[in-house]
């Protein structure tokens, strides 16, 4: 898991682990933690103009 203090939208890369695509940090190369992944998903949806699911 990534231990970076703050992950920005542009610091995320996608890697293939087995048959699953996992968001990972470009700085350290480790997969994002659950909190970081959920924040990235929210930022991505906001950037693309989709509303949050309620």
mmCIF file of the N, C-alpha and C atoms, coordinates in Angstrom:
data_MODEL
# 
_entry.id   MODEL 
# 
loop_
_atom_site.group_PDB 
_atom_site.id 
_atom_site.type_symbol 
_atom_site.label_atom_id 
_atom_site.label_alt_id 
_atom_site.label_comp_id 
_atom_site.label_asym_id 
_atom_site.label_entity_id 
_atom_site.label_seq_id 
_atom_site.pdbx_PDB_ins_code 
_atom_site.Cartn_x 
_atom_site.Cartn_y 
_atom_site.Cartn_z 
_atom_site.occupancy 
_atom_site.B_iso_or_equiv 
_atom_site.pdbx_formal_charge 
_atom_site.auth_seq_id 
_atom_site.auth_comp_id 
_atom_site.auth_asym_id 
_atom_site.auth_atom_id 
_atom_site.pdbx_PDB_model_num 
ATOM 1   N N  . UNK A 1 1  ? 0.826   -1.185  0.000   1.00 0.00 ? 1  UNK A N  1 
ATOM 2   C CA . UNK A 1 1  ? 0.000   0.000   0.000   1.00 0.00 ? 1  UNK A CA 1 
ATOM 3   C C  . UNK A 1 1  ? 0.871   1.250   0.000   1.00 0.00 ? 1  UNK A C  1 
ATOM 4   N N  . UNK A 1 2  ? 0.377   2.268   -0.635  1.00 0.00 ? 2  UNK A N  1 
ATOM 5   C CA . UNK A 1 2  ? 1.091   3.535   -0.743  1.00 0.00 ? 2  UNK A CA 1 
ATOM 6   C C  . UNK A 1 2  ? 1.064   4.264   0.604   1.00 0.00 ? 2  UNK A C  1 
ATOM 7   N N  . UNK A 1 3  ? 2.211   4.774   1.008   1.00 0.00 ? 3  UNK A N  1 
ATOM 8   C CA . UNK A 1 3  ? 2.311   5.510   2.269   1.00 0.00 ? 3  UNK A CA 1 
ATOM 9   C C  . UNK A 1 3  ? 2.542   6.999   2.050   1.00 0.00 ? 3  UNK A C  1 
ATOM 10  N N  . UNK A 1 4  ? 2.380   7.476   0.814   1.00 0.00 ? 4  UNK A N  1 
ATOM 11  C CA . UNK A 1 4  ? 2.579   8.897   0.525   1.00 0.00 ? 4  UNK A CA 1 
ATOM 12  C C  . UNK A 1 4  ? 1.526   9.720   1.270   1.00 0.00 ? 4  UNK A C  1 
ATOM 13  N N  . UNK A 1 5  ? 1.943   10.883  1.749   1.00 0.00 ? 5  UNK A N  1 
ATOM 14  C CA . UNK A 1 5  ? 1.055   11.712  2.569   1.00 0.00 ? 5  UNK A CA 1 
ATOM 15  C C  . UNK A 1 5  ? -0.156  12.212  1.781   1.00 0.00 ? 5  UNK A C  1 
ATOM 16  N N  . UNK A 1 6  ? 0.075   12.688  0.561   1.00 0.00 ? 6  UNK A N  1 
ATOM 17  C CA . UNK A 1 6  ? -1.022  13.237  -0.222  1.00 0.00 ? 6  UNK A CA 1 
ATOM 18  C C  . UNK A 1 6  ? -0.859  12.811  -1.675  1.00 0.00 ? 6  UNK A C  1 
ATOM 19  N N  . UNK A 1 7  ? -1.926  12.302  -2.244  1.00 0.00 ? 7  UNK A N  1 
ATOM 20  C CA . UNK A 1 7  ? -1.926  11.871  -3.632  1.00 0.00 ? 7  UNK A CA 1 
ATOM 21  C C  . UNK A 1 7  ? -2.747  12.873  -4.434  1.00 0.00 ? 7  UNK A C  1 
ATOM 22  N N  . UNK A 1 8  ? -2.156  13.418  -5.474  1.00 0.00 ? 8  UNK A N  1 
ATOM 23  C CA . UNK A 1 8  ? -2.858  14.330  -6.362  1.00 0.00 ? 8  UNK A CA 1 
ATOM 24  C C  . UNK A 1 8  ? -3.423  13.549  -7.542  1.00 0.00 ? 8  UNK A C  1 
ATOM 25  N N  . UNK A 1 9  ? -4.353  14.147  -8.244  1.00 0.00 ? 9  UNK A N  1 
ATOM 26  C CA . UNK A 1 9  ? -5.015  13.510  -9.378  1.00 0.00 ? 9  UNK A CA 1 
ATOM 27  C C  . UNK A 1 9  ? -4.006  13.028  -10.419 1.00 0.00 ? 9  UNK A C  1 
ATOM 28  N N  . UNK A 1 10 ? -2.957  13.806  -10.646 1.00 0.00 ? 10 UNK A N  1 
ATOM 29  C CA . UNK A 1 10 ? -1.984  13.471  -11.690 1.00 0.00 ? 10 UNK A CA 1 
ATOM 30  C C  . UNK A 1 10 ? -0.870  12.548  -11.204 1.00 0.00 ? 10 UNK A C  1 
ATOM 31  N N  . UNK A 1 11 ? -0.891  12.142  -9.949  1.00 0.00 ? 11 UNK A N  1 
ATOM 32  C CA . UNK A 1 11 ? 0.118   11.228  -9.399  1.00 0.00 ? 11 UNK A CA 1 
ATOM 33  C C  . UNK A 1 11 ? -0.330  9.774   -9.455  1.00 0.00 ? 11 UNK A C  1 
ATOM 34  N N  . UNK A 1 12 ? -1.451  9.500   -10.119 1.00 0.00 ? 12 UNK A N  1 
ATOM 35  C CA . UNK A 1 12 ? -1.995  8.141   -10.135 1.00 0.00 ? 12 UNK A CA 1 
ATOM 36  C C  . UNK A 1 12 ? -1.772  7.509   -11.505 1.00 0.00 ? 12 UNK A C  1 
ATOM 37  N N  . UNK A 1 13 ? -1.309  6.270   -11.481 1.00 0.00 ? 13 UNK A N  1 
ATOM 38  C CA . UNK A 1 13 ? -1.078  5.475   -12.677 1.00 0.00 ? 13 UNK A CA 1 
ATOM 39  C C  . UNK A 1 13 ? -1.839  4.168   -12.495 1.00 0.00 ? 13 UNK A C  1 
ATOM 40  N N  . UNK A 1 14 ? -2.110  3.460   -13.550 1.00 0.00 ? 14 UNK A N  1 
ATOM 41  C CA . UNK A 1 14 ? -2.826  2.194   -13.457 1.00 0.00 ? 14 UNK A CA 1 
ATOM 42  C C  . UNK A 1 14 ? -1.909  1.053   -13.852 1.00 0.00 ? 14 UNK A C  1 
ATOM 43  N N  . UNK A 1 15 ? -1.892  0.010   -13.025 1.00 0.00 ? 15 UNK A N  1 
ATOM 44  C CA . UNK A 1 15 ? -1.068  -1.170  -13.287 1.00 0.00 ? 15 UNK A CA 1 
ATOM 45  C C  . UNK A 1 15 ? -1.944  -2.412  -13.272 1.00 0.00 ? 15 UNK A C  1 
ATOM 46  N N  . UNK A 1 16 ? -1.490  -3.420  -13.980 1.00 0.00 ? 16 UNK A N  1 
ATOM 47  C CA . UNK A 1 16 ? -2.210  -4.682  -14.043 1.00 0.00 ? 16 UNK A CA 1 
ATOM 48  C C  . UNK A 1 16 ? -1.610  -5.647  -13.034 1.00 0.00 ? 16 UNK A C  1 
ATOM 49  N N  . UNK A 1 17 ? -2.413  -6.065  -12.059 1.00 0.00 ? 17 UNK A N  1 
ATOM 50  C CA . UNK A 1 17 ? -2.016  -7.059  -11.062 1.00 0.00 ? 17 UNK A CA 1 
ATOM 51  C C  . UNK A 1 17 ? -2.876  -8.293  -11.295 1.00 0.00 ? 17 UNK A C  1 
ATOM 52  N N  . UNK A 1 18 ? -2.296  -9.312  -11.909 1.00 0.00 ? 18 UNK A N  1 
ATOM 53  C CA . UNK A 1 18 ? -3.081  -10.489 -12.271 1.00 0.00 ? 18 UNK A CA 1 
ATOM 54  C C  . UNK A 1 18 ? -4.051  -10.109 -13.371 1.00 0.00 ? 18 UNK A C  1 
ATOM 55  N N  . UNK A 1 19 ? -5.330  -10.260 -13.109 1.00 0.00 ? 19 UNK A N  1 
ATOM 56  C CA . UNK A 1 19 ? -6.361  -9.879  -14.080 1.00 0.00 ? 19 UNK A CA 1 
ATOM 57  C C  . UNK A 1 19 ? -7.122  -8.637  -13.622 1.00 0.00 ? 19 UNK A C  1 
ATOM 58  N N  . UNK A 1 20 ? -6.537  -7.869  -12.728 1.00 0.00 ? 20 UNK A N  1 
ATOM 59  C CA . UNK A 1 20 ? -7.212  -6.707  -12.153 1.00 0.00 ? 20 UNK A CA 1 
ATOM 60  C C  . UNK A 1 20 ? -6.370  -5.455  -12.384 1.00 0.00 ? 20 UNK A C  1 
ATOM 61  N N  . UNK A 1 21 ? -7.012  -4.374  -12.816 1.00 0.00 ? 21 UNK A N  1 
ATOM 62  C CA . UNK A 1 21 ? -6.336  -3.090  -12.980 1.00 0.00 ? 21 UNK A CA 1 
ATOM 63  C C  . UNK A 1 21 ? -6.445  -2.336  -11.663 1.00 0.00 ? 21 UNK A C  1 
ATOM 64  N N  . UNK A 1 22 ? -5.293  -1.904  -11.135 1.00 0.00 ? 22 UNK A N  1 
ATOM 65  C CA . UNK A 1 22 ? -5.244  -1.286  -9.819  1.00 0.00 ? 22 UNK A CA 1 
ATOM 66  C C  . UNK A 1 22 ? -4.617  0.102   -9.934  1.00 0.00 ? 22 UNK A C  1 
ATOM 67  N N  . UNK A 1 23 ? -5.260  1.143   -9.353  1.00 0.00 ? 23 UNK A N  1 
ATOM 68  C CA . UNK A 1 23 ? -4.620  2.460   -9.338  1.00 0.00 ? 23 UNK A CA 1 
ATOM 69  C C  . UNK A 1 23 ? -3.413  2.432   -8.410  1.00 0.00 ? 23 UNK A C  1 
ATOM 70  N N  . UNK A 1 24 ? -2.310  3.004   -8.877  1.00 0.00 ? 24 UNK A N  1 
ATOM 71  C CA . UNK A 1 24 ? -1.092  3.016   -8.069  1.00 0.00 ? 24 UNK A CA 1 
ATOM 72  C C  . UNK A 1 24 ? -0.442  4.391   -8.131  1.00 0.00 ? 24 UNK A C  1 
ATOM 73  N N  . UNK A 1 25 ? 0.408   4.658   -7.170  1.00 0.00 ? 25 UNK A N  1 
ATOM 74  C CA . UNK A 1 25 ? 1.097   5.938   -7.042  1.00 0.00 ? 25 UNK A CA 1 
ATOM 75  C C  . UNK A 1 25 ? 2.287   5.970   -8.002  1.00 0.00 ? 25 UNK A C  1 
ATOM 76  N N  . UNK A 1 26 ? 2.429   7.061   -8.761  1.00 0.00 ? 26 UNK A N  1 
ATOM 77  C CA . UNK A 1 26 ? 3.569   7.194   -9.667  1.00 0.00 ? 26 UNK A CA 1 
ATOM 78  C C  . UNK A 1 26 ? 4.863   7.425   -8.903  1.00 0.00 ? 26 UNK A C  1 
ATOM 79  N N  . UNK A 1 27 ? 4.774   8.014   -7.712  1.00 0.00 ? 27 UNK A N  1 
ATOM 80  C CA . UNK A 1 27 ? 5.979   8.349   -6.953  1.00 0.00 ? 27 UNK A CA 1 
ATOM 81  C C  . UNK A 1 27 ? 6.651   7.117   -6.366  1.00 0.00 ? 27 UNK A C  1 
ATOM 82  N N  . UNK A 1 28 ? 5.887   6.238   -5.726  1.00 0.00 ? 28 UNK A N  1 
ATOM 83  C CA . UNK A 1 28 ? 6.482   5.068   -5.068  1.00 0.00 ? 28 UNK A CA 1 
ATOM 84  C C  . UNK A 1 28 ? 6.183   3.761   -5.792  1.00 0.00 ? 28 UNK A C  1 
ATOM 85  N N  . UNK A 1 29 ? 5.172   3.739   -6.664  1.00 0.00 ? 29 UNK A N  1 
ATOM 86  C CA . UNK A 1 29 ? 4.846   2.545   -7.423  1.00 0.00 ? 29 UNK A CA 1 
ATOM 87  C C  . UNK A 1 29 ? 3.945   1.559   -6.715  1.00 0.00 ? 29 UNK A C  1 
ATOM 88  N N  . UNK A 1 30 ? 3.561   1.841   -5.480  1.00 0.00 ? 30 UNK A N  1 
ATOM 89  C CA . UNK A 1 30 ? 2.709   0.932   -4.715  1.00 0.00 ? 30 UNK A CA 1 
ATOM 90  C C  . UNK A 1 30 ? 1.234   1.211   -5.001  1.00 0.00 ? 30 UNK A C  1 
ATOM 91  N N  . UNK A 1 31 ? 0.371   0.194   -4.846  1.00 0.00 ? 31 UNK A N  1 
ATOM 92  C CA . UNK A 1 31 ? -1.075  0.417   -5.017  1.00 0.00 ? 31 UNK A CA 1 
ATOM 93  C C  . UNK A 1 31 ? -1.604  1.397   -3.969  1.00 0.00 ? 31 UNK A C  1 
ATOM 94  N N  . UNK A 1 32 ? -2.653  2.131   -4.341  1.00 0.00 ? 32 UNK A N  1 
ATOM 95  C CA . UNK A 1 32 ? -3.256  3.086   -3.416  1.00 0.00 ? 32 UNK A CA 1 
ATOM 96  C C  . UNK A 1 32 ? -3.996  2.351   -2.305  1.00 0.00 ? 32 UNK A C  1 
ATOM 97  N N  . UNK A 1 33 ? -4.043  2.976   -1.136  1.00 0.00 ? 33 UNK A N  1 
ATOM 98  C CA . UNK A 1 33 ? -4.835  2.426   -0.036  1.00 0.00 ? 33 UNK A CA 1 
ATOM 99  C C  . UNK A 1 33 ? -6.313  2.658   -0.345  1.00 0.00 ? 33 UNK A C  1 
ATOM 100 N N  . UNK A 1 34 ? -7.184  2.074   0.444   1.00 0.00 ? 34 UNK A N  1 
ATOM 101 C CA . UNK A 1 34 ? -8.631  2.205   0.221   1.00 0.00 ? 34 UNK A CA 1 
ATOM 102 C C  . UNK A 1 34 ? -9.078  3.665   0.288   1.00 0.00 ? 34 UNK A C  1 
ATOM 103 N N  . UNK A 1 35 ? -8.566  4.420   1.267   1.00 0.00 ? 35 UNK A N  1 
ATOM 104 C CA . UNK A 1 35 ? -8.935  5.832   1.411   1.00 0.00 ? 35 UNK A CA 1 
ATOM 105 C C  . UNK A 1 35 ? -8.454  6.647   0.215   1.00 0.00 ? 35 UNK A C  1 
ATOM 106 N N  . UNK A 1 36 ? -7.218  6.405   -0.211  1.00 0.00 ? 36 UNK A N  1 
ATOM 107 C CA . UNK A 1 36 ? -6.669  7.126   -1.351  1.00 0.00 ? 36 UNK A CA 1 
ATOM 108 C C  . UNK A 1 36 ? -7.429  6.775   -2.632  1.00 0.00 ? 36 UNK A C  1 
ATOM 109 N N  . UNK A 1 37 ? -7.792  5.512   -2.802  1.00 0.00 ? 37 UNK A N  1 
ATOM 110 C CA . UNK A 1 37 ? -8.517  5.078   -3.995  1.00 0.00 ? 37 UNK A CA 1 
ATOM 111 C C  . UNK A 1 37 ? -9.910  5.699   -4.047  1.00 0.00 ? 37 UNK A C  1 
ATOM 112 N N  . UNK A 1 38 ? -10.596 5.778   -2.912  1.00 0.00 ? 38 UNK A N  1 
ATOM 113 C CA . UNK A 1 38 ? -11.933 6.383   -2.905  1.00 0.00 ? 38 UNK A CA 1 
ATOM 114 C C  . UNK A 1 38 ? -11.851 7.881   -3.173  1.00 0.00 ? 38 UNK A C  1 
ATOM 115 N N  . UNK A 1 39 ? -10.835 8.557   -2.635  1.00 0.00 ? 39 UNK A N  1 
ATOM 116 C CA . UNK A 1 39 ? -10.650 9.989   -2.908  1.00 0.00 ? 39 UNK A CA 1 
ATOM 117 C C  . UNK A 1 39 ? -10.339 10.213  -4.385  1.00 0.00 ? 39 UNK A C  1 
ATOM 118 N N  . UNK A 1 40 ? -9.503  9.344   -4.962  1.00 0.00 ? 40 UNK A N  1 
ATOM 119 C CA . UNK A 1 40 ? -9.175  9.456   -6.381  1.00 0.00 ? 40 UNK A CA 1 
ATOM 120 C C  . UNK A 1 40 ? -10.422 9.260   -7.242  1.00 0.00 ? 40 UNK A C  1 
ATOM 121 N N  . UNK A 1 41 ? -11.267 8.297   -6.881  1.00 0.00 ? 41 UNK A N  1 
ATOM 122 C CA . UNK A 1 41 ? -12.495 8.046   -7.629  1.00 0.00 ? 41 UNK A CA 1 
ATOM 123 C C  . UNK A 1 41 ? -13.412 9.263   -7.582  1.00 0.00 ? 41 UNK A C  1 
ATOM 124 N N  . UNK A 1 42 ? -13.539 9.882   -6.412  1.00 0.00 ? 42 UNK A N  1 
ATOM 125 C CA . UNK A 1 42 ? -14.367 11.089  -6.278  1.00 0.00 ? 42 UNK A CA 1 
ATOM 126 C C  . UNK A 1 42 ? -13.812 12.226  -7.125  1.00 0.00 ? 42 UNK A C  1 
ATOM 127 N N  . UNK A 1 43 ? -12.485 12.424  -7.095  1.00 0.00 ? 43 UNK A N  1 
ATOM 128 C CA . UNK A 1 43 ? -11.858 13.476  -7.896  1.00 0.00 ? 43 UNK A CA 1 
ATOM 129 C C  . UNK A 1 43 ? -12.045 13.219  -9.389  1.00 0.00 ? 43 UNK A C  1 
ATOM 130 N N  . UNK A 1 44 ? -11.934 11.967  -9.796  1.00 0.00 ? 44 UNK A N  1 
ATOM 131 C CA . UNK A 1 44 ? -12.090 11.602  -11.199 1.00 0.00 ? 44 UNK A CA 1 
ATOM 132 C C  . UNK A 1 44 ? -13.514 11.854  -11.675 1.00 0.00 ? 44 UNK A C  1 
ATOM 133 N N  . UNK A 1 45 ? -14.495 11.464  -10.879 1.00 0.00 ? 45 UNK A N  1 
ATOM 134 C CA . UNK A 1 45 ? -15.896 11.688  -11.239 1.00 0.00 ? 45 UNK A CA 1 
ATOM 135 C C  . UNK A 1 45 ? -16.207 13.184  -11.317 1.00 0.00 ? 45 UNK A C  1 
ATOM 136 N N  . UNK A 1 46 ? -15.644 13.962  -10.402 1.00 0.00 ? 46 UNK A N  1 
ATOM 137 C CA . UNK A 1 46 ? -15.834 15.412  -10.404 1.00 0.00 ? 46 UNK A CA 1 
ATOM 138 C C  . UNK A 1 46 ? -15.182 16.026  -11.645 1.00 0.00 ? 46 UNK A C  1 
ATOM 139 N N  . UNK A 1 47 ? -13.993 15.553  -11.990 1.00 0.00 ? 47 UNK A N  1 
ATOM 140 C CA . UNK A 1 47 ? -13.265 16.063  -13.153 1.00 0.00 ? 47 UNK A CA 1 
ATOM 141 C C  . UNK A 1 47 ? -14.013 15.756  -14.448 1.00 0.00 ? 47 UNK A C  1 
ATOM 142 N N  . UNK A 1 48 ? -14.616 14.573  -14.540 1.00 0.00 ? 48 UNK A N  1 
ATOM 143 C CA . UNK A 1 48 ? -15.354 14.175  -15.733 1.00 0.00 ? 48 UNK A CA 1 
ATOM 144 C C  . UNK A 1 48 ? -16.747 14.785  -15.791 1.00 0.00 ? 48 UNK A C  1 
ATOM 145 N N  . UNK A 1 49 ? -17.223 15.389  -14.697 1.00 0.00 ? 49 UNK A N  1 
ATOM 146 C CA . UNK A 1 49 ? -18.514 16.060  -14.691 1.00 0.00 ? 49 UNK A CA 1 
ATOM 147 C C  . UNK A 1 49 ? -19.691 15.187  -14.295 1.00 0.00 ? 49 UNK A C  1 
ATOM 148 N N  . UNK A 1 50 ? -19.438 14.026  -13.707 1.00 0.00 ? 50 UNK A N  1 
ATOM 149 C CA . UNK A 1 50 ? -20.517 13.162  -13.233 1.00 0.00 ? 50 UNK A CA 1 
ATOM 150 C C  . UNK A 1 50 ? -20.872 13.535  -11.803 1.00 0.00 ? 50 UNK A C  1 
ATOM 151 N N  . UNK A 1 51 ? -22.147 13.361  -11.464 1.00 0.00 ? 51 UNK A N  1 
ATOM 152 C CA . UNK A 1 51 ? -22.574 13.624  -10.094 1.00 0.00 ? 51 UNK A CA 1 
ATOM 153 C C  . UNK A 1 51 ? -22.271 12.418  -9.227  1.00 0.00 ? 51 UNK A C  1 
ATOM 154 N N  . UNK A 1 52 ? -22.089 12.671  -7.931  1.00 0.00 ? 52 UNK A N  1 
ATOM 155 C CA . UNK A 1 52 ? -21.831 11.584  -6.988  1.00 0.00 ? 52 UNK A CA 1 
ATOM 156 C C  . UNK A 1 52 ? -23.064 10.715  -6.834  1.00 0.00 ? 52 UNK A C  1 
ATOM 157 N N  . UNK A 1 53 ? -22.814 9.402   -6.681  1.00 0.00 ? 53 UNK A N  1 
ATOM 158 C CA . UNK A 1 53 ? -23.921 8.487   -6.416  1.00 0.00 ? 53 UNK A CA 1 
ATOM 159 C C  . UNK A 1 53 ? -24.325 8.616   -4.958  1.00 0.00 ? 53 UNK A C  1 
ATOM 160 N N  . UNK A 1 54 ? -25.631 8.626   -4.706  1.00 0.00 ? 54 UNK A N  1 
ATOM 161 C CA . UNK A 1 54 ? -26.106 8.784   -3.329  1.00 0.00 ? 54 UNK A CA 1 
ATOM 162 C C  . UNK A 1 54 ? -26.774 7.537   -2.864  1.00 0.00 ? 54 UNK A C  1 
# 
